[in-house]
Amino acid sequence: MEDLLRDIELSIADERLGDDEKRALTQALRDASPPEDGLRQLRNRAFELVRQRSTDSDQIGLLKWLEGVMRALDVGRLPAGAVRSRAHFSPGTDCLAAIQQQLQSARRCIDLCVFTLSDDRITEEVLAAHRRGVALRFITDNDKEFDAGSDVARLRQQGVPVVVDRTDAHMHHKFVLVDEAWLLNGSYNWTRSACEHNEENVIVTNDPGLVRQFQSQFDALWAALQ
């Protein structure tokens, strides 16, 4: 974000946004893929720069500069149908970092469906989302509910809605849905062993078809296990 803000601040020096500057800004935005909050921050800074330079003189140049920045911001956003997917692997912190990043990015809701949860680093991000008002639902399995180090009781005590599969079979999923727009899925259990020792994987994607299918599965499980 700092680089994008600096690019915008530098571009106003001559009170115009040339074609080359516009293309460079658009590409920088595509490369950075800032979230909605970041885009709003960039827009707000652009307007602030114009206000600082506003006088009673003719403002046509400044207004054209602002129009160019706004268009670059819009064009630089990924198309609505663009799909982004990435695979992460352990041992190592790649999977952990992907999970933490998605939990940190949540603004509205998180649906968690994981067999076990004992990695405090992930639990802290879940609780942080809960504290900032993100709507949470957590599904897990009774086989791991009371394991040493399990954080299921901690989530429940903090007011996170939790349902547990107490059937003879296992609820063995490991997937998460964030803001009804992002899916994390893979073999990775939410444990330190998965991070430090095991060969595991996590896929992060915004593929709308997959998100819908997993959301339907989550909703069905949530209703069935109440």
Accessible surface in RSA format (square Angstrom, percent):
REM  Atomic radii and reference values for relative SASA: ProtOr
REM  Chains: A
REM  Algorithm: Lee & Richards
REM  Probe-radius: 1.40
REM  Slices: 20
REM RES _ NUM      All-atoms   Total-Side   Main-Chain    Non-polar    All polar
REM                ABS   REL    ABS   REL    ABS   REL    ABS   REL    ABS   REL
RES MET A   1    72.53  37.6  40.77  27.0  31.76  75.6  40.12  34.1  32.41  42.9
RES GLU A   2   132.76  76.2 128.18  97.0   4.58  10.9  62.79 121.5  69.97  57.1
RES ASP A   3    87.34  61.2  86.27  85.9   1.07   2.5  25.10  59.1  62.24  62.1
RES LEU A   4     7.02   3.9   7.02   5.0   0.00   0.0   7.02   4.9   0.00   0.0
RES LEU A   5    31.23  17.4  31.23  22.3   0.00   0.0  31.23  21.9   0.00   0.0
RES ARG A   6   116.63  49.0 115.84  59.0   0.79   1.9  47.59  65.0  69.04  41.8
RES ASP A   7    57.22  40.1  51.03  50.8   6.19  14.6  15.73  37.0  41.49  41.4
RES ILE A   8     0.45   0.3   0.00   0.0   0.45   1.1   0.45   0.3   0.00   0.0
RES GLU A   9    66.17  38.0  56.44  42.7   9.73  23.2  13.82  26.7  52.35  42.7
RES LEU A  10   120.93  67.3 110.28  78.9  10.65  26.8 111.90  78.6   9.03  24.3
RES SER A  11    10.83   9.2   7.75  10.3   3.08   7.1  10.41  22.2   0.43   0.6
RES ILE A  12     3.50   2.0   3.50   2.6   0.00   0.0   3.50   2.5   0.00   0.0
RES ALA A  13    76.04  69.9  52.83  81.5  23.21  52.8  55.31  77.9  20.72  54.9
RES ASP A  14    85.07  59.6  60.94  60.7  24.13  57.1  45.54 107.2  39.53  39.4
RES GLU A  15    66.21  38.0  63.04  47.7   3.16   7.5  13.02  25.2  53.19  43.4
RES ARG A  16   141.37  59.4 140.12  71.4   1.25   3.0  50.15  68.5  91.22  55.3
RES LEU A  17    18.95  10.6   1.84   1.3  17.11  43.0   1.90   1.3  17.05  45.9
RES GLY A  18     9.61  11.8   0.00   N/A   9.61  11.8   9.61  26.4   0.00   0.0
RES ASP A  19    95.15  66.6  87.48  87.1   7.66  18.1  17.92  42.2  77.22  77.0
RES ASP A  20   104.24  73.0  96.77  96.3   7.47  17.7  37.03  87.2  67.21  67.0
RES GLU A  21    65.47  37.6  58.84  44.5   6.64  15.8  39.74  76.9  25.73  21.0
RES LYS A  22    63.29  30.9  63.29  38.8   0.00   0.0  29.43  26.5  33.86  36.1
RES ARG A  23   152.33  64.0 145.12  74.0   7.22  17.2  76.80 105.0  75.53  45.8
RES ALA A  24    64.58  59.4  50.52  78.0  14.06  32.0  59.75  84.1   4.83  12.8
RES LEU A  25     9.85   5.5   6.76   4.8   3.09   7.8   9.37   6.6   0.48   1.3
RES THR A  26    13.53   9.6  13.53  13.7   0.00   0.0   8.81  11.8   4.72   7.1
RES GLN A  27    91.51  51.2  91.17  66.6   0.34   0.8  41.32  87.9  50.19  38.1
RES ALA A  28    28.63  26.3  20.68  31.9   7.95  18.1  26.40  37.2   2.23   5.9
RES LEU A  29     1.27   0.7   1.11   0.8   0.16   0.4   1.11   0.8   0.16   0.4
RES ARG A  30   113.24  47.5 101.66  51.8  11.58  27.6  25.19  34.4  88.05  53.4
RES ASP A  31   108.40  75.9  73.09  72.8  35.31  83.5  33.70  79.3  74.71  74.5
RES ALA A  32    57.57  52.9  25.42  39.2  32.15  73.1  36.11  50.9  21.46  56.9
RES SER A  33    41.29  34.9  19.26  25.7  22.03  50.8  18.50  39.4  22.79  31.9
RES PRO A  34    21.58  15.7   6.12   5.6  15.45  56.2   9.67   8.0  11.90  74.0
RES PRO A  35    89.70  65.4  77.82  70.9  11.88  43.2  89.69  74.0   0.02   0.1
RES GLU A  36    80.06  46.0  75.33  57.0   4.72  11.2  51.27  99.2  28.79  23.5
RES ASP A  37    56.74  39.7  48.84  48.6   7.90  18.7  28.66  67.4  28.08  28.0
RES GLY A  38     4.80   5.9   0.00   N/A   4.80   5.9   4.10  11.2   0.70   1.6
RES LEU A  39     6.02   3.4   6.02   4.3   0.00   0.0   6.02   4.2   0.00   0.0
RES ARG A  40   118.30  49.7 117.64  60.0   0.65   1.6  52.79  72.1  65.51  39.7
RES GLN A  41    87.04  48.7  82.16  60.0   4.88  11.6  31.21  66.4  55.83  42.3
RES LEU A  42     0.02   0.0   0.02   0.0   0.00   0.0   0.02   0.0   0.00   0.0
RES ARG A  43    54.61  22.9  54.61  27.8   0.00   0.0  26.46  36.2  28.15  17.1
RES ASN A  44    96.28  66.4  93.43  90.3   2.85   6.9  26.36  63.4  69.92  67.6
RES ARG A  45    53.89  22.6  51.72  26.4   2.17   5.2  17.66  24.1  36.23  22.0
RES ALA A  46     0.00   0.0   0.00   0.0   0.00   0.0   0.00   0.0   0.00   0.0
RES PHE A  47    87.06  43.6  86.76  53.7   0.30   0.8  86.76  52.6   0.30   0.9
RES GLU A  48    66.61  38.2  66.61  50.4   0.00   0.0  13.49  26.1  53.12  43.4
RES LEU A  49    12.70   7.1  12.47   8.9   0.22   0.6  12.47   8.8   0.22   0.6
RES VAL A  50    15.36  10.1  15.36  13.9   0.00   0.0  15.36  13.3   0.00   0.0
RES ARG A  51   157.15  66.0 141.83  72.3  15.32  36.5  71.61  97.9  85.54  51.8
RES GLN A  52   117.46  65.7  77.78  56.8  39.67  94.5  44.13  93.9  73.32  55.6
RES ARG A  53    92.49  38.8  77.54  39.5  14.95  35.6  25.42  34.7  67.08  40.7
RES SER A  54    56.76  48.0  36.34  48.5  20.42  47.0  26.64  56.7  30.13  42.2
RES THR A  55    88.55  63.0  65.82  66.7  22.73  54.2  73.78  99.1  14.77  22.3
RES ASP A  56   158.40 111.0 120.61 120.0  37.78  89.3  43.35 102.0 115.05 114.7
RES SER A  57    74.06  62.6  56.37  75.2  17.69  40.8  53.68 114.3  20.38  28.5
RES ASP A  58   110.96  77.7  75.56  75.2  35.40  83.7  47.00 110.6  63.96  63.8
RES GLN A  59    39.93  22.3  35.24  25.8   4.68  11.2  32.54  69.3   7.39   5.6
RES ILE A  60    97.30  55.4  96.47  71.9   0.83   2.0  96.82  69.7   0.48   1.3
RES GLY A  61    33.81  41.7   0.00   N/A  33.81  41.7  26.24  72.0   7.57  16.9
RES LEU A  62     6.53   3.6   5.67   4.1   0.87   2.2   5.67   4.0   0.87   2.3
RES LEU A  63   102.90  57.3  98.45  70.4   4.45  11.2  98.77  69.4   4.13  11.1
RES LYS A  64   138.04  67.3 129.27  79.3   8.77  20.9  76.74  69.1  61.31  65.3
RES TRP A  65     0.77   0.3   0.00   0.0   0.77   1.8   0.62   0.3   0.15   0.2
RES LEU A  66    16.95   9.4  16.95  12.1   0.00   0.0  16.95  11.9   0.00   0.0
RES GLU A  67    80.56  46.3  74.71  56.5   5.85  13.9  32.84  63.5  47.72  39.0
RES GLY A  68     6.17   7.6   0.00   N/A   6.17   7.6   5.43  14.9   0.75   1.7
RES VAL A  69     0.00   0.0   0.00   0.0   0.00   0.0   0.00   0.0   0.00   0.0
RES MET A  70    36.30  18.8  35.62  23.6   0.68   1.6  30.05  25.5   6.25   8.3
RES ARG A  71   136.85  57.5 135.24  68.9   1.60   3.8  41.43  56.6  95.42  57.8
RES ALA A  72     0.08   0.1   0.00   0.0   0.08   0.2   0.08   0.1   0.00   0.0
RES LEU A  73     0.17   0.1   0.02   0.0   0.16   0.4   0.02   0.0   0.16   0.4
RES ASP A  74    84.12  58.9  70.28  70.0  13.83  32.7  26.06  61.3  58.05  57.9
RES VAL A  75    84.10  55.3  72.35  65.5  11.74  28.3  79.44  69.0   4.66  12.6
RES GLY A  76     3.29   4.1   0.00   N/A   3.29   4.1   0.45   1.2   2.84   6.4
RES ARG A  77    99.37  41.7  85.20  43.4  14.17  33.7  22.71  31.0  76.67  46.5
RES LEU A  78    70.49  39.3  50.55  36.2  19.94  50.1  51.01  35.8  19.49  52.4
RES PRO A  79    97.80  71.3  82.16  74.9  15.64  56.8  93.89  77.5   3.91  24.3
RES ALA A  80   117.67 108.2  68.57 105.8  49.10 111.7  81.18 114.3  36.48  96.6
RES GLY A  81    61.72  76.1   0.00   N/A  61.72  76.1  39.77 109.1  21.95  49.2
RES ALA A  82    29.78  27.4  13.12  20.2  16.66  37.9  24.39  34.3   5.40  14.3
RES VAL A  83    74.75  49.2  44.06  39.9  30.69  74.0  44.06  38.3  30.69  83.2
RES ARG A  84    97.49  40.9  93.22  47.5   4.27  10.2  47.99  65.6  49.50  30.0
RES SER A  85    74.38  62.9  37.37  49.9  37.01  85.3  31.04  66.1  43.34  60.7
RES ARG A  86   162.56  68.3 155.10  79.1   7.46  17.8  55.42  75.7 107.14  64.9
RES ALA A  87    47.99  44.1  30.57  47.2  17.43  39.6  30.57  43.0  17.43  46.2
RES HIS A  88    15.09   8.2  15.09  10.5   0.00   0.0  11.38  11.7   3.71   4.3
RES PHE A  89   125.91  63.0 120.53  74.7   5.38  14.0 120.66  73.2   5.25  15.0
RES SER A  90     4.00   3.4   0.00   0.0   4.00   9.2   1.32   2.8   2.67   3.7
RES PRO A  91    66.05  48.1  44.09  40.2  21.96  79.8  44.61  36.8  21.45 133.3
RES GLY A  92    35.68  44.0   0.00   N/A  35.68  44.0  33.57  92.1   2.11   4.7
RES THR A  93    85.76  61.0  81.56  82.7   4.20  10.0  48.36  64.9  37.40  56.5
RES ASP A  94    58.81  41.2  51.42  51.2   7.39  17.5  25.42  59.8  33.39  33.3
RES CYS A  95     0.00   0.0   0.00   0.0   0.00   0.0   0.00   0.0   0.00   0.0
RES LEU A  96     7.94   4.4   7.94   5.7   0.00   0.0   7.94   5.6   0.00   0.0
RES ALA A  97    49.62  45.6  45.75  70.6   3.88   8.8  47.17  66.4   2.45   6.5
RES ALA A  98     6.50   6.0   1.14   1.8   5.35  12.2   5.62   7.9   0.88   2.3
RES ILE A  99     1.89   1.1   1.89   1.4   0.00   0.0   1.89   1.4   0.00   0.0
RES GLN A 100    40.02  22.4  40.02  29.2   0.00   0.0   4.23   9.0  35.79  27.1
RES GLN A 101   118.82  66.4 116.81  85.4   2.01   4.8  28.30  60.2  90.53  68.7
RES GLN A 102    22.56  12.6  22.56  16.5   0.00   0.0   0.84   1.8  21.71  16.5
RES LEU A 103     1.50   0.8   1.50   1.1   0.00   0.0   1.50   1.1   0.00   0.0
RES GLN A 104    88.19  49.3  79.58  58.2   8.61  20.5  26.71  56.9  61.48  46.6
RES SER A 105    49.32  41.7  36.54  48.8  12.77  29.4  37.20  79.2  12.11  17.0
RES ALA A 106     0.00   0.0   0.00   0.0   0.00   0.0   0.00   0.0   0.00   0.0
RES ARG A 107   130.73  54.9 107.68  54.9  23.05  54.9  61.70  84.3  69.03  41.8
RES ARG A 108   134.51  56.5 122.88  62.6  11.63  27.7  69.83  95.4  64.68  39.2
RES CYS A 109    24.64  18.6  24.64  27.5   0.00   0.0  15.87  40.2   8.77   9.5
RES ILE A 110     0.11   0.1   0.06   0.0   0.05   0.1   0.11   0.1   0.00   0.0
RES ASP A 111     9.85   6.9   9.26   9.2   0.59   1.4   0.40   0.9   9.46   9.4
RES LEU A 112     0.00   0.0   0.00   0.0   0.00   0.0   0.00   0.0   0.00   0.0
RES CYS A 113     0.00   0.0   0.00   0.0   0.00   0.0   0.00   0.0   0.00   0.0
RES VAL A 114     0.38   0.3   0.38   0.3   0.00   0.0   0.38   0.3   0.00   0.0
RES PHE A 115    15.04   7.5  15.02   9.3   0.02   0.0  15.02   9.1   0.02   0.1
RES THR A 116    11.22   8.0  10.12  10.3   1.10   2.6   5.17   6.9   6.05   9.1
RES LEU A 117     0.47   0.3   0.00   0.0   0.47   1.2   0.00   0.0   0.47   1.3
RES SER A 118    33.60  28.4  21.71  29.0  11.89  27.4  11.56  24.6  22.04  30.9
RES ASP A 119     0.00   0.0   0.00   0.0   0.00   0.0   0.00   0.0   0.00   0.0
RES ASP A 120    68.01  47.6  67.84  67.5   0.17   0.4  15.54  36.6  52.47  52.3
RES ARG A 121    65.98  27.7  59.63  30.4   6.35  15.1  43.02  58.8  22.96  13.9
RES ILE A 122     0.09   0.1   0.09   0.1   0.00   0.0   0.09   0.1   0.00   0.0
RES THR A 123     0.00   0.0   0.00   0.0   0.00   0.0   0.00   0.0   0.00   0.0
RES GLU A 124    73.83  42.4  72.21  54.6   1.62   3.8  40.17  77.7  33.66  27.5
RES GLU A 125    31.75  18.2  31.26  23.6   0.49   1.2   1.30   2.5  30.45  24.9
RES VAL A 126     0.00   0.0   0.00   0.0   0.00   0.0   0.00   0.0   0.00   0.0
RES LEU A 127     5.66   3.2   5.58   4.0   0.08   0.2   5.58   3.9   0.08   0.2
RES ALA A 128    30.01  27.6  26.15  40.4   3.86   8.8  26.89  37.9   3.12   8.3
RES ALA A 129     0.00   0.0   0.00   0.0   0.00   0.0   0.00   0.0   0.00   0.0
RES HIS A 130    54.31  29.7  45.33  31.5   8.99  23.0  30.76  31.7  23.55  27.4
RES ARG A 131   162.60  68.3 125.44  63.9  37.16  88.5  74.38 101.6  88.22  53.5
RES ARG A 132   104.74  44.0  66.76  34.0  37.98  90.4  64.27  87.8  40.47  24.5
RES GLY A 133    63.07  77.8   0.00   N/A  63.07  77.8  35.21  96.6  27.87  62.4
RES VAL A 134     5.65   3.7   1.57   1.4   4.07   9.8   1.57   1.4   4.07  11.0
RES ALA A 135    62.58  57.5  52.01  80.3  10.57  24.1  61.29  86.3   1.29   3.4
RES LEU A 136     7.86   4.4   0.14   0.1   7.72  19.4   0.14   0.1   7.72  20.8
RES ARG A 137    67.74  28.4  67.74  34.5   0.00   0.0  27.34  37.4  40.40  24.5
RES PHE A 138     0.00   0.0   0.00   0.0   0.00   0.0   0.00   0.0   0.00   0.0
RES ILE A 139     0.00   0.0   0.00   0.0   0.00   0.0   0.00   0.0   0.00   0.0
RES THR A 140     0.42   0.3   0.42   0.4   0.00   0.0   0.00   0.0   0.42   0.6
RES ASP A 141     0.00   0.0   0.00   0.0   0.00   0.0   0.00   0.0   0.00   0.0
RES ASN A 142    56.04  38.6  44.31  42.8  11.73  28.2   3.41   8.2  52.62  50.9
RES ASP A 143    74.28  52.0  53.35  53.1  20.93  49.5   8.86  20.9  65.41  65.2
RES LYS A 144    64.17  31.3  63.54  39.0   0.63   1.5  15.32  13.8  48.85  52.0
RES GLU A 145     4.24   2.4   1.70   1.3   2.54   6.1   0.55   1.1   3.69   3.0
RES PHE A 146   155.97  78.0 124.09  76.9  31.88  83.0 130.05  78.8  25.92  74.2
RES ASP A 147    61.17  42.8  50.29  50.1  10.88  25.7  18.85  44.4  42.32  42.2
RES ALA A 148   108.21  99.5  69.31 107.0  38.90  88.5  81.53 114.8  26.68  70.7
RES GLY A 149    52.97  65.3   0.00   N/A  52.97  65.3  38.11 104.6  14.86  33.3
RES SER A 150    24.10  20.4   2.98   4.0  21.12  48.7   2.70   5.8  21.40  30.0
RES ASP A 151    11.45   8.0  11.24  11.2   0.21   0.5   0.21   0.5  11.24  11.2
RES VAL A 152     0.96   0.6   0.96   0.9   0.00   0.0   0.96   0.8   0.00   0.0
RES ALA A 153    41.13  37.8  40.14  61.9   0.99   2.3  40.64  57.2   0.48   1.3
RES ARG A 154    79.44  33.4  76.71  39.1   2.73   6.5  34.08  46.6  45.36  27.5
RES LEU A 155     0.00   0.0   0.00   0.0   0.00   0.0   0.00   0.0   0.00   0.0
RES ARG A 156    98.15  41.2  86.85  44.3  11.30  26.9  58.45  79.9  39.70  24.1
RES GLN A 157   145.50  81.4 108.24  79.1  37.26  88.7  45.08  96.0 100.42  76.2
RES GLN A 158    98.19  54.9  81.61  59.6  16.58  39.5   7.16  15.2  91.03  69.0
RES GLY A 159    49.02  60.5   0.00   N/A  49.02  60.5  33.15  91.0  15.88  35.6
RES VAL A 160     3.48   2.3   0.00   0.0   3.48   8.4   0.09   0.1   3.39   9.2
RES PRO A 161    63.36  46.2  51.71  47.1  11.64  42.3  63.36  52.3   0.00   0.0
RES VAL A 162    26.05  17.1   0.13   0.1  25.92  62.5   0.13   0.1  25.92  70.3
RES VAL A 163    15.43  10.2  11.07  10.0   4.36  10.5  15.43  13.4   0.00   0.0
RES VAL A 164    14.07   9.3   3.08   2.8  11.00  26.5   3.08   2.7  11.00  29.8
RES ASP A 165    11.00   7.7  11.00  11.0   0.00   0.0   0.00   0.0  11.00  11.0
RES ARG A 166   140.12  58.8 112.69  57.4  27.43  65.3  60.51  82.7  79.60  48.2
RES THR A 167    77.11  54.8  62.72  63.6  14.39  34.3  67.45  90.6   9.66  14.6
RES ASP A 168   159.00 111.4 122.05 121.5  36.94  87.4  44.53 104.8 114.47 114.2
RES ALA A 169    67.76  62.3  56.51  87.2  11.25  25.6  65.85  92.7   1.90   5.0
RES HIS A 170   102.45  56.0  77.26  53.7  25.18  64.4  49.63  51.1  52.82  61.5
RES MET A 171     6.80   3.5   2.14   1.4   4.66  11.1   6.80   5.8   0.00   0.0
RES HIS A 172    99.34  54.3  90.88  63.2   8.46  21.6  57.22  59.0  42.12  49.0
RES HIS A 173    70.21  38.4  63.86  44.4   6.35  16.3  44.62  46.0  25.59  29.8
RES LYS A 174    29.28  14.3  20.68  12.7   8.61  20.5   6.11   5.5  23.18  24.7
RES PHE A 175     0.80   0.4   0.07   0.0   0.72   1.9   0.80   0.5   0.00   0.0
RES VAL A 176     2.28   1.5   2.28   2.1   0.00   0.0   2.28   2.0   0.00   0.0
RES LEU A 177     2.36   1.3   1.13   0.8   1.24   3.1   1.13   0.8   1.24   3.3
RES VAL A 178     1.25   0.8   1.25   1.1   0.00   0.0   1.25   1.1   0.00   0.0
RES ASP A 179    25.56  17.9  23.44  23.3   2.12   5.0  10.16  23.9  15.40  15.4
RES GLU A 180   101.97  58.5  82.46  62.4  19.51  46.5  17.87  34.6  84.09  68.7
RES ALA A 181    44.36  40.8  37.86  58.4   6.50  14.8  42.54  59.9   1.82   4.8
RES TRP A 182    55.17  22.1  55.17  26.7   0.00   0.0  30.00  16.0  25.17  40.8
RES LEU A 183     3.78   2.1   3.78   2.7   0.00   0.0   3.78   2.7   0.00   0.0
RES LEU A 184     6.41   3.6   5.79   4.1   0.62   1.6   6.03   4.2   0.38   1.0
RES ASN A 185    50.90  35.1  49.31  47.7   1.59   3.8   3.81   9.2  47.10  45.5
RES GLY A 186    18.20  22.4   0.00   N/A  18.20  22.4  12.01  33.0   6.20  13.9
RES SER A 187    44.72  37.8  34.15  45.6  10.57  24.3  39.21  83.5   5.51   7.7
RES TYR A 188     1.65   0.8   0.45   0.3   1.20   3.1   0.45   0.3   1.20   1.5
RES ASN A 189    33.57  23.1  33.38  32.3   0.18   0.4   2.03   4.9  31.53  30.5
RES TRP A 190     6.51   2.6   6.49   3.1   0.03   0.1   1.09   0.6   5.43   8.8
RES THR A 191    24.11  17.1  24.06  24.4   0.05   0.1  20.78  27.9   3.33   5.0
RES ARG A 192   105.43  44.3 102.56  52.3   2.87   6.8  44.95  61.4  60.48  36.7
RES SER A 193    59.04  49.9  56.65  75.6   2.39   5.5  19.89  42.4  39.15  54.8
RES ALA A 194     0.00   0.0   0.00   0.0   0.00   0.0   0.00   0.0   0.00   0.0
RES CYS A 195     2.46   1.9   2.34   2.6   0.12   0.3   0.00   0.0   2.46   2.7
RES GLU A 196    89.90  51.6  67.16  50.8  22.74  54.1  30.63  59.2  59.27  48.4
RES HIS A 197   129.64  70.9 106.53  74.0  23.11  59.1  72.60  74.8  57.04  66.4
RES ASN A 198    57.21  39.5  51.84  50.1   5.37  12.9  12.13  29.2  45.08  43.6
RES GLU A 199   149.27  85.7 123.46  93.4  25.81  61.5  63.59 123.0  85.68  70.0
RES GLU A 200    23.52  13.5  17.06  12.9   6.46  15.4   2.94   5.7  20.58  16.8
RES ASN A 201    48.09  33.2  48.09  46.5   0.00   0.0   8.13  19.6  39.96  38.6
RES VAL A 202     5.75   3.8   5.75   5.2   0.00   0.0   5.75   5.0   0.00   0.0
RES ILE A 203    82.42  46.9  82.17  61.2   0.25   0.6  82.17  59.2   0.25   0.7
RES VAL A 204    11.48   7.6  10.63   9.6   0.85   2.0  10.63   9.2   0.85   2.3
RES THR A 205     3.30   2.3   3.30   3.3   0.00   0.0   2.98   4.0   0.32   0.5
RES ASN A 206    29.87  20.6  22.73  22.0   7.14  17.2   4.02   9.7  25.84  25.0
RES ASP A 207    42.09  29.5  42.09  41.9   0.00   0.0   1.31   3.1  40.78  40.7
RES PRO A 208    67.31  49.1  63.04  57.5   4.27  15.5  67.19  55.5   0.12   0.7
RES GLY A 209    21.14  26.1   0.00   N/A  21.14  26.1  18.91  51.9   2.23   5.0
RES LEU A 210    74.46  41.5  74.00  52.9   0.46   1.2  74.00  52.0   0.46   1.2
RES VAL A 211     8.52   5.6   8.52   7.7   0.00   0.0   8.52   7.4   0.00   0.0
RES ARG A 212   156.22  65.6 152.41  77.7   3.81   9.1  73.10  99.9  83.12  50.4
RES GLN A 213   118.39  66.2 107.29  78.4  11.10  26.4  42.65  90.8  75.74  57.4
RES PHE A 214    42.05  21.0  40.89  25.3   1.16   3.0  42.05  25.5   0.00   0.0
RES GLN A 215    26.70  14.9  26.70  19.5   0.00   0.0  23.03  49.0   3.67   2.8
RES SER A 216    73.51  62.1  63.91  85.3   9.60  22.1  36.66  78.1  36.85  51.6
RES GLN A 217    76.90  43.0  73.96  54.1   2.95   7.0  18.77  40.0  58.13  44.1
RES PHE A 218     0.00   0.0   0.00   0.0   0.00   0.0   0.00   0.0   0.00   0.0
RES ASP A 219    60.91  42.7  55.54  55.3   5.37  12.7  27.89  65.6  33.02  32.9
RES ALA A 220    59.92  55.1  46.21  71.3  13.71  31.2  55.79  78.6   4.13  10.9
RES LEU A 221    33.00  18.4  32.23  23.1   0.76   1.9  32.91  23.1   0.08   0.2
RES TRP A 222    39.01  15.7  39.01  18.9   0.00   0.0  24.24  12.9  14.76  23.9
RES ALA A 223    72.77  66.9  51.96  80.2  20.81  47.3  56.13  79.0  16.64  44.1
RES ALA A 224    81.25  74.7  42.58  65.7  38.67  88.0  54.21  76.3  27.04  71.6
RES LEU A 225    35.94  20.0  17.51  12.5  18.43  46.3  21.47  15.1  14.47  38.9
RES GLN A 226   134.82  75.4  72.33  52.9  62.49 148.8  64.97 138.3  69.85  53.0
END  Absolute sums over single chains surface
CHAIN  1 A    12021.5       9861.7       2159.8       6313.8       5707.7
END  Absolute sums over all chains
TOTAL         12021.5       9861.7       2159.8       6313.8       5707.7
